[in-house]
């Protein structure tokens, strides 16, 4: 018994060390990315000196670092944290390794909202003018982010469907996935029909939105998004014990430990869909990290959600930041969309991890 306890403690130390190593690599990658760009006035050394306060930046250098590069890097980290955490939560509560934040149709709903705004100019904010032009919201420029508001609103419709499903006591975990697939096909069909009537310029804009980009949110928007995701992370960690119970012995075992699988499942799905909606409404579709990051983490950390959730978050942040940095530099000044780079880089690495750990169980 003592050896088992010692082994457990030792494994815990190793897992924490791995988590800290990934977090440190993310920070170093962020510092490196801050010094990478097309400006000839800023190299990596000078950028690092400016960040550390050793050198003083002129107005142009300050704008490049804090208004262009920093929001993009912060958005990459925030996006990775949100989507990877949502993916780990959803895979745990539905018991399906192929589930990702885009499986439930949240991304398809966002795409439909963006398509309506881009092609038909139909903005949700148009119906809210009396509210937006009075009171405390009067000074907010919602018109400038009409596509974002549309994408977020239509993704919330999917969240509302999830909540309604949760009220049906006979609904199963598989049913959520099937409904998500159905929503994805329905929204996809509508978007395809909209594209049929769209001009070349509108199709190009919609396609670019679907690739995913970290450059759309400005500094203020990025800070708000990061603050929301940070506020939701403790809520996600709270579900770790319930997920462990459901993973150990299914719903019956979870019920015996005092966990209501149905309530837990609905809460997790709503939380995951909310985190996903907040991010993809601004960035467009970035899907691979939500599927791959939890799997990569599970291969090295194990299936204890108390450690899997935070480690998935830092792994997702590192993956998105790495993909975006490579996408910005490999064919500079041409920028490859982060969603494309994630699949190009993460896919082979993900397959390597799966093959290298075949037959290994945690």
Secondary structure, DSSP 4 states (H G I P E B T S, - for coil): -HHHHHHHHHHHHHHHHHHHHHHHHHHHHHHHHHT-SS-TT--HHHHHHHHTTSS---HHHHHIIIIIIHHHHHHHHHHHHHHHHHHHHHHHHHT-TT--TTTTSHHHHHHHHHHHHHHS---GGGGGHHHHTSGGGTT---GGGHHHHHHHHHHHHHHHHHHHHHT-TT--HHHHHHHHHHHHHHHHHHHHHHHHTS-HHHHHHHHHHHH--SSSS-HHHHHHHHHHHHHHHHHHHHTHHHHHHHHHHHHHHHHHTT--HHHHHHHHHHHHHHHHHHHHHHH----HHHHHHHHHHHHHH-S-HHHHHHHHHHHHHHHHHHHHHHHHHTTTTS---HHHHHHHHHHHHHHHHHHHTTT---
